[in-house]
Amino acid sequence: MKVRTPQRIGYMSAVCSSPMFRGALYDSQFAGTKSYMALTVLSTAKAILTAYPVHPSVAVHVDGLPKSRLRWFGAELRHLSIRTSKVVGVRKDEADALIRLADAACGFVRAALSGHHPAMGTLFEKAKREGFFREV
């Protein structure tokens, strides 16, 4: 189900107003590349290292990660010094609140950076200023 722009703005406004999310959302921006999976691994590793400099073992849940890529994803994270207790590909994002949040945040950041949705761009800049999103 696609979330329409006004609903996404309302949802992300609520997220970016809640103190529990301050400093907890990470984004990475890449241009001119189609290396989606490799950049997802890199962004995941950078977010984990930023959030947990002591490097604990973490469980990683990835939206839409096919079963055939689970071992590869975990191995790539380990090459980047990330210890994983498990790597899970989440197939039904509706069933997992954190995956729904991540999916909404990704769509929000993409829309904000595209310039096609000025209200999202304004909200994203405000959220970055207030420390809700951290670029890694």
Contacts in CASP RR format, 6 or more apart in sequence:
PFRMAT RR
TARGET T0000
AUTHOR 0000-0000-0000
METHOD contacts of the structure
MODEL  1
MKVRTPQRIGYMSAVCSSPMFRGALYDSQFAGTKSYMALTVLSTAKAILT
AYPVHPSVAVHVDGLPKSRLRWFGAELRHLSIRTSKVVGVRKDEADALIR
LADAACGFVRAALSGHHPAMGTLFEKAKREGFFREV
1 94 0 8 1.000
3 11 0 8 1.000
3 104 0 8 1.000
5 111 0 8 1.000
5 117 0 8 1.000
5 119 0 8 1.000
5 120 0 8 1.000
8 104 0 8 1.000
8 107 0 8 1.000
8 108 0 8 1.000
8 111 0 8 1.000
8 120 0 8 1.000
9 119 0 8 1.000
9 120 0 8 1.000
9 123 0 8 1.000
11 104 0 8 1.000
12 104 0 8 1.000
12 105 0 8 1.000
12 108 0 8 1.000
12 120 0 8 1.000
12 123 0 8 1.000
12 127 0 8 1.000
13 123 0 8 1.000
15 21 0 8 1.000
15 25 0 8 1.000
15 101 0 8 1.000
15 104 0 8 1.000
15 105 0 8 1.000
15 132 0 8 1.000
16 123 0 8 1.000
16 126 0 8 1.000
16 127 0 8 1.000
16 130 0 8 1.000
16 132 0 8 1.000
21 132 0 8 1.000
22 130 0 8 1.000
22 131 0 8 1.000
22 132 0 8 1.000
23 131 0 8 1.000
23 132 0 8 1.000
23 133 0 8 1.000
23 134 0 8 1.000
24 51 0 8 1.000
24 132 0 8 1.000
25 105 0 8 1.000
25 127 0 8 1.000
25 132 0 8 1.000
25 133 0 8 1.000
25 134 0 8 1.000
26 43 0 8 1.000
26 46 0 8 1.000
26 47 0 8 1.000
26 50 0 8 1.000
26 51 0 8 1.000
26 133 0 8 1.000
26 134 0 8 1.000
26 135 0 8 1.000
26 136 0 8 1.000
27 105 0 8 1.000
27 109 0 8 1.000
27 133 0 8 1.000
27 134 0 8 1.000
27 135 0 8 1.000
27 136 0 8 1.000
28 39 0 8 1.000
28 42 0 8 1.000
28 43 0 8 1.000
28 46 0 8 1.000
28 47 0 8 1.000
28 135 0 8 1.000
28 136 0 8 1.000
29 109 0 8 1.000
29 113 0 8 1.000
29 135 0 8 1.000
30 39 0 8 1.000
33 39 0 8 1.000
37 69 0 8 1.000
37 73 0 8 1.000
38 76 0 8 1.000
40 62 0 8 1.000
41 73 0 8 1.000
41 76 0 8 1.000
41 77 0 8 1.000
41 80 0 8 1.000
42 80 0 8 1.000
43 136 0 8 1.000
44 60 0 8 1.000
44 62 0 8 1.000
44 77 0 8 1.000
44 82 0 8 1.000
45 77 0 8 1.000
45 80 0 8 1.000
45 81 0 8 1.000
45 82 0 8 1.000
46 136 0 8 1.000
47 136 0 8 1.000
48 58 0 8 1.000
48 60 0 8 1.000
48 77 0 8 1.000
48 82 0 8 1.000
49 55 0 8 1.000
49 81 0 8 1.000
49 82 0 8 1.000
50 134 0 8 1.000
50 136 0 8 1.000
52 58 0 8 1.000
55 81 0 8 1.000
55 82 0 8 1.000
55 83 0 8 1.000
56 83 0 8 1.000
57 83 0 8 1.000
57 84 0 8 1.000
57 85 0 8 1.000
58 82 0 8 1.000
58 83 0 8 1.000
58 84 0 8 1.000
58 85 0 8 1.000
59 84 0 8 1.000
59 85 0 8 1.000
59 86 0 8 1.000
59 87 0 8 1.000
59 88 0 8 1.000
60 73 0 8 1.000
60 74 0 8 1.000
60 77 0 8 1.000
60 84 0 8 1.000
60 86 0 8 1.000
60 87 0 8 1.000
60 88 0 8 1.000
61 88 0 8 1.000
61 89 0 8 1.000
61 90 0 8 1.000
61 96 0 8 1.000
61 98 0 8 1.000
61 99 0 8 1.000
62 73 0 8 1.000
62 87 0 8 1.000
62 88 0 8 1.000
62 89 0 8 1.000
62 90 0 8 1.000
63 89 0 8 1.000
63 90 0 8 1.000
63 93 0 8 1.000
63 99 0 8 1.000
63 102 0 8 1.000
63 103 0 8 1.000
64 89 0 8 1.000
64 90 0 8 1.000
64 91 0 8 1.000
64 93 0 8 1.000
65 73 0 8 1.000
65 87 0 8 1.000
65 88 0 8 1.000
65 89 0 8 1.000
65 90 0 8 1.000
66 89 0 8 1.000
67 89 0 8 1.000
70 87 0 8 1.000
70 88 0 8 1.000
70 89 0 8 1.000
71 87 0 8 1.000
73 87 0 8 1.000
74 82 0 8 1.000
74 84 0 8 1.000
74 87 0 8 1.000
77 84 0 8 1.000
77 87 0 8 1.000
78 84 0 8 1.000
90 96 0 8 1.000
90 99 0 8 1.000
93 99 0 8 1.000
93 100 0 8 1.000
93 103 0 8 1.000
94 100 0 8 1.000
105 133 0 8 1.000
108 120 0 8 1.000
108 123 0 8 1.000
108 124 0 8 1.000
109 124 0 8 1.000
109 133 0 8 1.000
111 117 0 8 1.000
111 120 0 8 1.000
111 121 0 8 1.000
112 120 0 8 1.000
112 121 0 8 1.000
112 123 0 8 1.000
112 124 0 8 1.000
112 125 0 8 1.000
113 121 0 8 1.000
113 124 0 8 1.000
115 121 0 8 1.000
124 133 0 8 1.000
127 133 0 8 1.000
128 135 0 8 1.000
END
